[in-house]
């Protein structure tokens, strides 16, 4: 495994962790009691971008 592949694998893992965290935060936002407490970020978009980044980085790491 070259250093480029190792970096891509690290990025893939970091993006996967971000996607999981964003999913959990989005789930908590949907279940909030006070509907006036909105989030500054759209966590579904963050999760989607992180999942795409995970797929792309994993493809580079496995190539």
PDB file of N, H, CA, C and O in Angstrom:
ATOM      1  N   UNK A   1       0.852  -1.174   0.000  1.00  0.00           N
ATOM      2  CA  UNK A   1       0.000   0.000   0.000  1.00  0.00           C
ATOM      3  C   UNK A   1       0.894   1.231   0.000  1.00  0.00           C
ATOM      4  O   UNK A   1       1.748   1.382   0.873  1.00  0.00           O
ATOM      5  N   UNK A   2       0.700   2.111  -0.975  1.00  0.00           N
ATOM      6  H   UNK A   2       0.006   1.989  -1.685  1.00  0.00           H
ATOM      7  CA  UNK A   2       1.506   3.317  -1.059  1.00  0.00           C
ATOM      8  C   UNK A   2       0.997   4.364  -0.079  1.00  0.00           C
ATOM      9  O   UNK A   2      -0.070   4.223   0.520  1.00  0.00           O
ATOM     10  N   UNK A   3       1.793   5.417   0.065  1.00  0.00           N
ATOM     11  H   UNK A   3       2.659   5.531  -0.421  1.00  0.00           H
ATOM     12  CA  UNK A   3       1.400   6.465   1.006  1.00  0.00           C
ATOM     13  C   UNK A   3       0.135   7.192   0.518  1.00  0.00           C
ATOM     14  O   UNK A   3      -0.673   7.639   1.332  1.00  0.00           O
ATOM     15  N   UNK A   4      -0.036   7.310  -0.802  1.00  0.00           N
ATOM     16  H   UNK A   4       0.621   6.947  -1.463  1.00  0.00           H
ATOM     17  CA  UNK A   4      -1.259   7.927  -1.318  1.00  0.00           C
ATOM     18  C   UNK A   4      -2.487   7.106  -0.947  1.00  0.00           C
ATOM     19  O   UNK A   4      -3.528   7.658  -0.592  1.00  0.00           O
ATOM     20  N   UNK A   5      -2.359   5.800  -1.030  1.00  0.00           N
ATOM     21  H   UNK A   5      -1.513   5.351  -1.318  1.00  0.00           H
ATOM     22  CA  UNK A   5      -3.477   4.928  -0.668  1.00  0.00           C
ATOM     23  C   UNK A   5      -3.757   4.986   0.826  1.00  0.00           C
ATOM     24  O   UNK A   5      -4.911   4.919   1.249  1.00  0.00           O
ATOM     25  N   UNK A   6      -2.705   5.110   1.623  1.00  0.00           N
ATOM     26  H   UNK A   6      -1.767   5.164   1.279  1.00  0.00           H
ATOM     27  CA  UNK A   6      -2.899   5.217   3.062  1.00  0.00           C
ATOM     28  C   UNK A   6      -3.611   6.517   3.426  1.00  0.00           C
ATOM     29  O   UNK A   6      -4.473   6.534   4.304  1.00  0.00           O
ATOM     30  N   UNK A   7      -3.249   7.595   2.753  1.00  0.00           N
ATOM     31  H   UNK A   7      -2.548   7.581   2.040  1.00  0.00           H
ATOM     32  CA  UNK A   7      -3.922   8.877   3.000  1.00  0.00           C
ATOM     33  C   UNK A   7      -5.384   8.784   2.591  1.00  0.00           C
ATOM     34  O   UNK A   7      -6.264   9.256   3.311  1.00  0.00           O
ATOM     35  N   UNK A   8      -5.648   8.177   1.436  1.00  0.00           N
ATOM     36  H   UNK A   8      -4.934   7.794   0.850  1.00  0.00           H
ATOM     37  CA  UNK A   8      -7.028   8.031   0.969  1.00  0.00           C
ATOM     38  C   UNK A   8      -7.834   7.160   1.931  1.00  0.00           C
ATOM     39  O   UNK A   8      -9.008   7.435   2.179  1.00  0.00           O
ATOM     40  N   UNK A   9      -7.219   6.124   2.468  1.00  0.00           N
ATOM     41  H   UNK A   9      -6.265   5.901   2.267  1.00  0.00           H
ATOM     42  CA  UNK A   9      -7.914   5.276   3.435  1.00  0.00           C
ATOM     43  C   UNK A   9      -8.228   6.060   4.716  1.00  0.00           C
ATOM     44  O   UNK A   9      -9.308   5.907   5.286  1.00  0.00           O
ATOM     45  N   UNK A  10      -7.305   6.883   5.158  1.00  0.00           N
ATOM     46  H   UNK A  10      -6.428   7.007   4.695  1.00  0.00           H
ATOM     47  CA  UNK A  10      -7.548   7.712   6.337  1.00  0.00           C
ATOM     48  C   UNK A  10      -8.664   8.713   6.111  1.00  0.00           C
ATOM     49  O   UNK A  10      -9.492   8.942   6.993  1.00  0.00           O
ATOM     50  N   UNK A  11      -8.684   9.309   4.927  1.00  0.00           N
ATOM     51  H   UNK A  11      -8.011   9.123   4.211  1.00  0.00           H
ATOM     52  CA  UNK A  11      -9.756  10.246   4.582  1.00  0.00           C
ATOM     53  C   UNK A  11     -11.092   9.516   4.532  1.00  0.00           C
ATOM     54  O   UNK A  11     -12.107  10.050   4.979  1.00  0.00           O
ATOM     55  N   UNK A  12     -11.100   8.296   3.989  1.00  0.00           N
ATOM     56  H   UNK A  12     -10.275   7.862   3.626  1.00  0.00           H
ATOM     57  CA  UNK A  12     -12.335   7.517   3.919  1.00  0.00           C
ATOM     58  C   UNK A  12     -12.869   7.210   5.314  1.00  0.00           C
ATOM     59  O   UNK A  12     -14.072   7.310   5.557  1.00  0.00           O
ATOM     60  N   UNK A  13     -11.989   6.843   6.218  1.00  0.00           N
ATOM     61  H   UNK A  13     -11.012   6.762   6.021  1.00  0.00           H
ATOM     62  CA  UNK A  13     -12.418   6.543   7.586  1.00  0.00           C
ATOM     63  C   UNK A  13     -12.943   7.801   8.274  1.00  0.00           C
ATOM     64  O   UNK A  13     -13.970   7.758   8.952  1.00  0.00           O
ATOM     65  N   UNK A  14     -12.238   8.920   8.100  1.00  0.00           N
ATOM     66  H   UNK A  14     -11.404   8.954   7.549  1.00  0.00           H
ATOM     67  CA  UNK A  14     -12.678  10.170   8.723  1.00  0.00           C
ATOM     68  C   UNK A  14     -14.029  10.617   8.163  1.00  0.00           C
ATOM     69  O   UNK A  14     -14.887  11.085   8.911  1.00  0.00           O
ATOM     70  N   UNK A  15     -14.218  10.477   6.861  1.00  0.00           N
ATOM     71  H   UNK A  15     -13.521  10.097   6.252  1.00  0.00           H
ATOM     72  CA  UNK A  15     -15.497  10.860   6.262  1.00  0.00           C
ATOM     73  C   UNK A  15     -16.617   9.931   6.720  1.00  0.00           C
ATOM     74  O   UNK A  15     -17.749  10.377   6.902  1.00  0.00           O
ATOM     75  N   UNK A  16     -16.320   8.653   6.908  1.00  0.00           N
ATOM     76  H   UNK A  16     -15.400   8.291   6.760  1.00  0.00           H
ATOM     77  CA  UNK A  16     -17.337   7.719   7.394  1.00  0.00           C
ATOM     78  C   UNK A  16     -17.748   8.067   8.824  1.00  0.00           C
ATOM     79  O   UNK A  16     -18.930   8.006   9.163  1.00  0.00           O
ATOM     80  N   UNK A  17     -16.789   8.426   9.649  1.00  0.00           N
ATOM     81  H   UNK A  17     -15.829   8.475   9.373  1.00  0.00           H
ATOM     82  CA  UNK A  17     -17.109   8.833  11.023  1.00  0.00           C
ATOM     83  C   UNK A  17     -17.951  10.103  11.017  1.00  0.00           C
ATOM     84  O   UNK A  17     -18.896  10.225  11.796  1.00  0.00           O
ATOM     85  N   UNK A  18     -17.612  11.053  10.138  1.00  0.00           N
ATOM     86  H   UNK A  18     -16.844  10.953   9.505  1.00  0.00           H
ATOM     87  CA  UNK A  18     -18.405  12.273  10.015  1.00  0.00           C
ATOM     88  C   UNK A  18     -19.820  11.967   9.553  1.00  0.00           C
ATOM     89  O   UNK A  18     -20.773  12.573  10.043  1.00  0.00           O
ATOM     90  N   UNK A  19     -19.973  11.031   8.614  1.00  0.00           N
ATOM     91  H   UNK A  19     -19.199  10.538   8.216  1.00  0.00           H
ATOM     92  CA  UNK A  19     -21.301  10.668   8.125  1.00  0.00           C
ATOM     93  C   UNK A  19     -22.147  10.050   9.239  1.00  0.00           C
ATOM     94  O   UNK A  19     -23.334  10.351   9.362  1.00  0.00           O
ATOM     95  N   UNK A  20     -21.540   9.199  10.037  1.00  0.00           N
ATOM     96  H   UNK A  20     -20.575   8.955   9.938  1.00  0.00           H
ATOM     97  CA  UNK A  20     -22.261   8.577  11.153  1.00  0.00           C
ATOM     98  C   UNK A  20     -22.662   9.636  12.181  1.00  0.00           C
ATOM     99  O   UNK A  20     -23.792   9.638  12.670  1.00  0.00           O
ATOM    100  N   UNK A  21     -21.734  10.530  12.503  1.00  0.00           N
ATOM    101  H   UNK A  21     -20.816  10.528  12.106  1.00  0.00           H
ATOM    102  CA  UNK A  21     -22.042  11.586  13.476  1.00  0.00           C
ATOM    103  C   UNK A  21     -23.139  12.508  12.953  1.00  0.00           C
ATOM    104  O   UNK A  21     -24.027  12.900  13.710  1.00  0.00           O
ATOM    105  N   UNK A  22     -23.088  12.855  11.680  1.00  0.00           N
ATOM    106  H   UNK A  22     -22.367  12.536  11.065  1.00  0.00           H
ATOM    107  CA  UNK A  22     -24.113  13.724  11.104  1.00  0.00           C
ATOM    108  C   UNK A  22     -25.475  13.036  11.115  1.00  0.00           C
ATOM    109  O   UNK A  22     -26.497  13.687  11.333  1.00  0.00           O
ATOM    110  N   UNK A  23     -25.496  11.733  10.884  1.00  0.00           N
ATOM    111  H   UNK A  23     -24.667  11.204  10.707  1.00  0.00           H
ATOM    112  CA  UNK A  23     -26.750  10.992  10.944  1.00  0.00           C
ATOM    113  C   UNK A  23     -27.346  10.991  12.339  1.00  0.00           C
ATOM    114  O   UNK A  23     -28.556  11.131  12.512  1.00  0.00           O
ATOM    115  N   UNK A  24     -26.482  10.831  13.329  1.00  0.00           N
ATOM    116  H   UNK A  24     -25.498  10.718  13.189  1.00  0.00           H
ATOM    117  CA  UNK A  24     -26.957  10.846  14.705  1.00  0.00           C
ATOM    118  C   UNK A  24     -27.475  12.228  15.098  1.00  0.00           C
ATOM    119  O   UNK A  24     -28.501  12.342  15.770  1.00  0.00           O
ATOM    120  N   UNK A  25     -26.774  13.267  14.684  1.00  0.00           N
ATOM    121  H   UNK A  25     -25.941  13.175  14.138  1.00  0.00           H
ATOM    122  CA  UNK A  25     -27.205  14.626  15.000  1.00  0.00           C
ATOM    123  C   UNK A  25     -28.517  14.940  14.301  1.00  0.00           C
ATOM    124  O   UNK A  25     -29.397  15.566  14.890  1.00  0.00           O
ATOM    125  N   UNK A  26     -28.661  14.512  13.051  1.00  0.00           N
ATOM    126  H   UNK A  26     -27.946  14.003  12.572  1.00  0.00           H
ATOM    127  CA  UNK A  26     -29.917  14.736  12.326  1.00  0.00           C
ATOM    128  C   UNK A  26     -31.070  14.009  13.006  1.00  0.00           C
ATOM    129  O   UNK A  26     -32.175  14.544  13.099  1.00  0.00           O
ATOM    130  N   UNK A  27     -30.820  12.804  13.479  1.00  0.00           N
ATOM    131  H   UNK A  27     -29.923  12.369  13.404  1.00  0.00           H
ATOM    132  CA  UNK A  27     -31.852  12.043  14.190  1.00  0.00           C
ATOM    133  C   UNK A  27     -32.282  12.785  15.455  1.00  0.00           C
ATOM    134  O   UNK A  27     -33.471  12.861  15.761  1.00  0.00           O
ATOM    135  N   UNK A  28     -31.302  13.334  16.193  1.00  0.00           N
ATOM    136  H   UNK A  28     -30.336  13.271  15.944  1.00  0.00           H
ATOM    137  CA  UNK A  28     -31.630  14.090  17.402  1.00  0.00           C
ATOM    138  C   UNK A  28     -32.411  15.356  17.080  1.00  0.00           C
ATOM    139  O   UNK A  28     -33.312  15.741  17.825  1.00  0.00           O
ATOM    140  N   UNK A  29     -32.064  16.008  15.965  1.00  0.00           N
ATOM    141  H   UNK A  29     -31.333  15.695  15.359  1.00  0.00           H
ATOM    142  CA  UNK A  29     -32.775  17.227  15.579  1.00  0.00           C
ATOM    143  C   UNK A  29     -34.225  16.935  15.215  1.00  0.00           C
ATOM    144  O   UNK A  29     -35.113  17.739  15.499  1.00  0.00           O
ATOM    145  N   UNK A  30     -34.467  15.793  14.589  1.00  0.00           N
ATOM    146  H   UNK A  30     -33.746  15.139  14.358  1.00  0.00           H
ATOM    147  CA  UNK A  30     -35.841  15.445  14.218  1.00  0.00           C
ATOM    148  C   UNK A  30     -36.690  15.132  15.441  1.00  0.00           C
ATOM    149  O   UNK A  30     -37.907  15.313  15.404  1.00  0.00           O
ATOM    150  N   UNK A  31     -36.075  14.668  16.523  1.00  0.00           N
ATOM    151  H   UNK A  31     -35.086  14.521  16.553  1.00  0.00           H
ATOM    152  CA  UNK A  31     -36.828  14.266  17.711  1.00  0.00           C
ATOM    153  C   UNK A  31     -36.888  15.355  18.781  1.00  0.00           C
ATOM    154  O   UNK A  31     -37.325  15.085  19.900  1.00  0.00           O
ATOM    155  N   UNK A  32     -36.464  16.570  18.469  1.00  0.00           N
ATOM    156  H   UNK A  32     -36.110  16.790  17.560  1.00  0.00           H
ATOM    157  CA  UNK A  32     -36.417  17.620  19.493  1.00  0.00           C
ATOM    158  C   UNK A  32     -37.831  18.023  19.928  1.00  0.00           C
ATOM    159  O   UNK A  32     -38.780  17.971  19.146  1.00  0.00           O
ATOM    160  N   UNK A  33     -37.938  18.420  21.180  1.00  0.00           N
ATOM    161  H   UNK A  33     -37.167  18.462  21.816  1.00  0.00           H
ATOM    162  CA  UNK A  33     -39.231  18.836  21.728  1.00  0.00           C
ATOM    163  C   UNK A  33     -39.576  20.252  21.297  1.00  0.00           C
ATOM    164  O   UNK A  33     -40.699  20.532  20.876  1.00  0.00           O
ATOM    165  N   UNK A  34     -38.605  21.133  21.408  1.00  0.00           N
ATOM    166  H   UNK A  34     -37.693  20.906  21.751  1.00  0.00           H
ATOM    167  CA  UNK A  34     -38.840  22.542  21.090  1.00  0.00           C
ATOM    168  C   UNK A  34     -38.571  22.746  19.596  1.00  0.00           C
ATOM    169  O   UNK A  34     -37.415  22.787  19.174  1.00  0.00           O
ATOM    170  N   UNK A  35     -39.610  22.871  18.815  1.00  0.00           N
ATOM    171  H   UNK A  35     -40.549  22.837  19.158  1.00  0.00           H
ATOM    172  CA  UNK A  35     -39.458  22.990  17.368  1.00  0.00           C
ATOM    173  C   UNK A  35     -38.839  24.319  16.948  1.00  0.00           C
ATOM    174  O   UNK A  35     -38.433  24.473  15.796  1.00  0.00           O
ATOM    175  N   UNK A  36     -38.761  25.276  17.860  1.00  0.00           N
ATOM    176  H   UNK A  36     -39.091  25.151  18.796  1.00  0.00           H
ATOM    177  CA  UNK A  36     -38.141  26.553  17.541  1.00  0.00           C
ATOM    178  C   UNK A  36     -36.615  26.495  17.604  1.00  0.00           C
ATOM    179  O   UNK A  36     -35.939  27.401  17.118  1.00  0.00           O
ATOM    180  N   UNK A  37     -36.079  25.443  18.194  1.00  0.00           N
ATOM    181  H   UNK A  37     -36.629  24.707  18.588  1.00  0.00           H
ATOM    182  CA  UNK A  37     -34.619  25.292  18.260  1.00  0.00           C
ATOM    183  C   UNK A  37     -34.137  24.598  16.987  1.00  0.00           C
ATOM    184  O   UNK A  37     -34.058  23.371  16.924  1.00  0.00           O
ATOM    185  N   UNK A  38     -33.824  25.388  15.998  1.00  0.00           N
ATOM    186  H   UNK A  38     -33.889  26.384  16.049  1.00  0.00           H
ATOM    187  CA  UNK A  38     -33.370  24.821  14.732  1.00  0.00           C
ATOM    188  C   UNK A  38     -31.848  24.788  14.706  1.00  0.00           C
ATOM    189  O   UNK A  38     -31.188  25.511  15.451  1.00  0.00           O
ATOM    190  N   UNK A  39     -31.309  23.958  13.857  1.00  0.00           N
ATOM    191  H   UNK A  39     -31.846  23.370  13.251  1.00  0.00           H
ATOM    192  CA  UNK A  39     -29.870  23.822  13.726  1.00  0.00           C
ATOM    193  C   UNK A  39     -29.344  24.808  12.692  1.00  0.00           C
ATOM    194  O   UNK A  39     -30.068  25.213  11.783  1.00  0.00           O
ATOM    195  N   UNK A  40     -28.090  25.188  12.836  1.00  0.00           N
ATOM    196  H   UNK A  40     -27.502  24.859  13.575  1.00  0.00           H
ATOM    197  CA  UNK A  40     -27.476  26.080  11.861  1.00  0.00           C
ATOM    198  C   UNK A  40     -27.091  25.345  10.587  1.00  0.00           C
ATOM    199  O   UNK A  40     -26.989  25.959   9.525  1.00  0.00           O
ATOM    200  N   UNK A  41     -26.878  24.043  10.677  1.00  0.00           N
ATOM    201  H   UNK A  41     -26.961  23.543  11.540  1.00  0.00           H
ATOM    202  CA  UNK A  41     -26.476  23.242   9.531  1.00  0.00           C
ATOM    203  C   UNK A  41     -27.581  22.279   9.137  1.00  0.00           C
ATOM    204  O   UNK A  41     -28.354  21.817   9.976  1.00  0.00           O
ATOM    205  N   UNK A  42     -27.641  21.986   7.857  1.00  0.00           N
ATOM    206  H   UNK A  42     -27.013  22.362   7.176  1.00  0.00           H
ATOM    207  CA  UNK A  42     -28.529  20.937   7.381  1.00  0.00           C
ATOM    208  C   UNK A  42     -27.742  19.630   7.465  1.00  0.00           C
ATOM    209  O   UNK A  42     -26.914  19.347   6.599  1.00  0.00           O
ATOM    210  N   UNK A  43     -27.997  18.842   8.494  1.00  0.00           N
ATOM    211  H   UNK A  43     -28.670  19.072   9.197  1.00  0.00           H
ATOM    212  CA  UNK A  43     -27.169  17.677   8.770  1.00  0.00           C
ATOM    213  C   UNK A  43     -27.363  16.565   7.754  1.00  0.00           C
ATOM    214  O   UNK A  43     -26.469  15.735   7.589  1.00  0.00           O
ATOM    215  N   UNK A  44     -28.488  16.518   7.074  1.00  0.00           N
ATOM    216  H   UNK A  44     -29.214  17.192   7.209  1.00  0.00           H
ATOM    217  CA  UNK A  44     -28.668  15.522   6.017  1.00  0.00           C
ATOM    218  C   UNK A  44     -27.723  15.800   4.855  1.00  0.00           C
ATOM    219  O   UNK A  44     -27.169  14.871   4.265  1.00  0.00           O
ATOM    220  N   UNK A  45     -27.538  17.069   4.527  1.00  0.00           N
ATOM    221  H   UNK A  45     -27.988  17.823   5.005  1.00  0.00           H
ATOM    222  CA  UNK A  45     -26.607  17.432   3.465  1.00  0.00           C
ATOM    223  C   UNK A  45     -25.176  17.095   3.867  1.00  0.00           C
ATOM    224  O   UNK A  45     -24.403  16.591   3.054  1.00  0.00           O
ATOM    225  N   UNK A  46     -24.825  17.371   5.114  1.00  0.00           N
ATOM    226  H   UNK A  46     -25.453  17.781   5.775  1.00  0.00           H
ATOM    227  CA  UNK A  46     -23.497  17.031   5.608  1.00  0.00           C
ATOM    228  C   UNK A  46     -23.281  15.524   5.524  1.00  0.00           C
ATOM    229  O   UNK A  46     -22.211  15.067   5.121  1.00  0.00           O
ATOM    230  N   UNK A  47     -24.301  14.752   5.905  1.00  0.00           N
ATOM    231  H   UNK A  47     -25.170  15.123   6.232  1.00  0.00           H
ATOM    232  CA  UNK A  47     -24.195  13.303   5.856  1.00  0.00           C
ATOM    233  C   UNK A  47     -24.040  12.814   4.418  1.00  0.00           C
ATOM    234  O   UNK A  47     -23.229  11.927   4.151  1.00  0.00           O
ATOM    235  N   UNK A  48     -24.799  13.378   3.501  1.00  0.00           N
ATOM    236  H   UNK A  48     -25.457  14.099   3.718  1.00  0.00           H
ATOM    237  CA  UNK A  48     -24.713  12.970   2.105  1.00  0.00           C
ATOM    238  C   UNK A  48     -23.343  13.278   1.514  1.00  0.00           C
ATOM    239  O   UNK A  48     -22.765  12.439   0.824  1.00  0.00           O
ATOM    240  N   UNK A  49     -22.823  14.460   1.775  1.00  0.00           N
ATOM    241  H   UNK A  49     -23.293  15.141   2.336  1.00  0.00           H
ATOM    242  CA  UNK A  49     -21.502  14.829   1.264  1.00  0.00           C
ATOM    243  C   UNK A  49     -20.429  13.939   1.878  1.00  0.00           C
ATOM    244  O   UNK A  49     -19.493  13.540   1.186  1.00  0.00           O
ATOM    245  N   UNK A  50     -20.548  13.626   3.145  1.00  0.00           N
ATOM    246  H   UNK A  50     -21.309  13.950   3.707  1.00  0.00           H
ATOM    247  CA  UNK A  50     -19.568  12.753   3.793  1.00  0.00           C
ATOM    248  C   UNK A  50     -19.633  11.335   3.239  1.00  0.00           C
ATOM    249  O   UNK A  50     -18.598  10.685   3.090  1.00  0.00           O
ATOM    250  N   UNK A  51     -20.826  10.846   2.932  1.00  0.00           N
ATOM    251  H   UNK A  51     -21.667  11.373   3.053  1.00  0.00           H
ATOM    252  CA  UNK A  51     -20.942   9.512   2.339  1.00  0.00           C
ATOM    253  C   UNK A  51     -20.328   9.459   0.946  1.00  0.00           C
ATOM    254  O   UNK A  51     -19.661   8.487   0.593  1.00  0.00           O
ATOM    255  N   UNK A  52     -20.553  10.502   0.156  1.00  0.00           N
ATOM    256  H   UNK A  52     -21.095  11.292   0.443  1.00  0.00           H
ATOM    257  CA  UNK A  52     -19.937  10.548  -1.177  1.00  0.00           C
ATOM    258  C   UNK A  52     -18.419  10.627  -1.058  1.00  0.00           C
ATOM    259  O   UNK A  52     -17.702   9.966  -1.810  1.00  0.00           O
ATOM    260  N   UNK A  53     -17.927  11.427  -0.123  1.00  0.00           N
ATOM    261  H   UNK A  53     -18.509  11.963   0.488  1.00  0.00           H
ATOM    262  CA  UNK A  53     -16.481  11.521   0.094  1.00  0.00           C
ATOM    263  C   UNK A  53     -15.902  10.184   0.549  1.00  0.00           C
ATOM    264  O   UNK A  53     -14.790   9.825   0.162  1.00  0.00           O
ATOM    265  N   UNK A  54     -16.648   9.449   1.365  1.00  0.00           N
ATOM    266  H   UNK A  54     -17.551   9.740   1.680  1.00  0.00           H
ATOM    267  CA  UNK A  54     -16.199   8.127   1.803  1.00  0.00           C
ATOM    268  C   UNK A  54     -16.071   7.180   0.627  1.00  0.00           C
ATOM    269  O   UNK A  54     -15.082   6.456   0.515  1.00  0.00           O
ATOM    270  N   UNK A  55     -17.060   7.180  -0.247  1.00  0.00           N
ATOM    271  H   UNK A  55     -17.863   7.768  -0.156  1.00  0.00           H
ATOM    272  CA  UNK A  55     -17.035   6.281  -1.402  1.00  0.00           C
ATOM    273  C   UNK A  55     -15.880   6.625  -2.334  1.00  0.00           C
ATOM    274  O   UNK A  55     -15.169   5.733  -2.796  1.00  0.00           O
ATOM    275  N   UNK A  56     -15.691   7.899  -2.611  1.00  0.00           N
ATOM    276  H   UNK A  56     -16.269   8.624  -2.236  1.00  0.00           H
ATOM    277  CA  UNK A  56     -14.623   8.320  -3.518  1.00  0.00           C
ATOM    278  C   UNK A  56     -13.256   8.010  -2.915  1.00  0.00           C
ATOM    279  O   UNK A  56     -12.385   7.485  -3.608  1.00  0.00           O
ATOM    280  N   UNK A  57     -13.055   8.325  -1.645  1.00  0.00           N
ATOM    281  H   UNK A  57     -13.763   8.752  -1.082  1.00  0.00           H
ATOM    282  CA  UNK A  57     -11.764   8.068  -1.010  1.00  0.00           C
ATOM    283  C   UNK A  57     -11.482   6.575  -0.900  1.00  0.00           C
ATOM    284  O   UNK A  57     -10.338   6.147  -1.057  1.00  0.00           O
ATOM    285  N   UNK A  58     -12.505   5.786  -0.634  1.00  0.00           N
ATOM    286  H   UNK A  58     -13.434   6.134  -0.506  1.00  0.00           H
ATOM    287  CA  UNK A  58     -12.315   4.334  -0.563  1.00  0.00           C
ATOM    288  C   UNK A  58     -11.968   3.773  -1.936  1.00  0.00           C
ATOM    289  O   UNK A  58     -11.165   2.846  -2.040  1.00  0.00           O
ATOM    290  N   UNK A  59     -12.560   4.323  -2.986  1.00  0.00           N
ATOM    291  H   UNK A  59     -13.212   5.076  -2.902  1.00  0.00           H
ATOM    292  CA  UNK A  59     -12.223   3.873  -4.344  1.00  0.00           C
ATOM    293  C   UNK A  59     -10.759   4.191  -4.659  1.00  0.00           C
ATOM    294  O   UNK A  59     -10.065   3.372  -5.261  1.00  0.00           O
ATOM    295  N   UNK A  60     -10.285   5.373  -4.257  1.00  0.00           N
ATOM    296  H   UNK A  60     -10.849   6.038  -3.768  1.00  0.00           H
ATOM    297  CA  UNK A  60      -8.883   5.698  -4.477  1.00  0.00           C
ATOM    298  C   UNK A  60      -7.966   4.807  -3.651  1.00  0.00           C
ATOM    299  O   UNK A  60      -6.897   4.413  -4.116  1.00  0.00           O
ATOM    300  N   UNK A  61      -8.377   4.491  -2.440  1.00  0.00           N
ATOM    301  H   UNK A  61      -9.246   4.812  -2.063  1.00  0.00           H
ATOM    302  CA  UNK A  61      -7.538   3.669  -1.562  1.00  0.00           C
ATOM    303  C   UNK A  61      -7.450   2.234  -2.073  1.00  0.00           C
ATOM    304  O   UNK A  61      -6.414   1.587  -1.917  1.00  0.00           O
ATOM    305  N   UNK A  62      -8.511   1.733  -2.675  1.00  0.00           N
ATOM    306  H   UNK A  62      -9.352   2.258  -2.802  1.00  0.00           H
ATOM    307  CA  UNK A  62      -8.517   0.349  -3.138  1.00  0.00           C
ATOM    308  C   UNK A  62      -7.968   0.181  -4.555  1.00  0.00           C
ATOM    309  O   UNK A  62      -7.738  -0.940  -5.009  1.00  0.00           O
ATOM    310  N   UNK A  63      -7.764   1.285  -5.237  1.00  0.00           N
ATOM    311  H   UNK A  63      -7.951   2.195  -4.868  1.00  0.00           H
ATOM    312  CA  UNK A  63      -7.292   1.198  -6.617  1.00  0.00           C
ATOM    313  C   UNK A  63      -5.826   0.962  -6.695  1.00  0.00           C
ATOM    314  O   UNK A  63      -5.273   0.864  -7.790  1.00  0.00           O
TER     315      UNK A  63
END
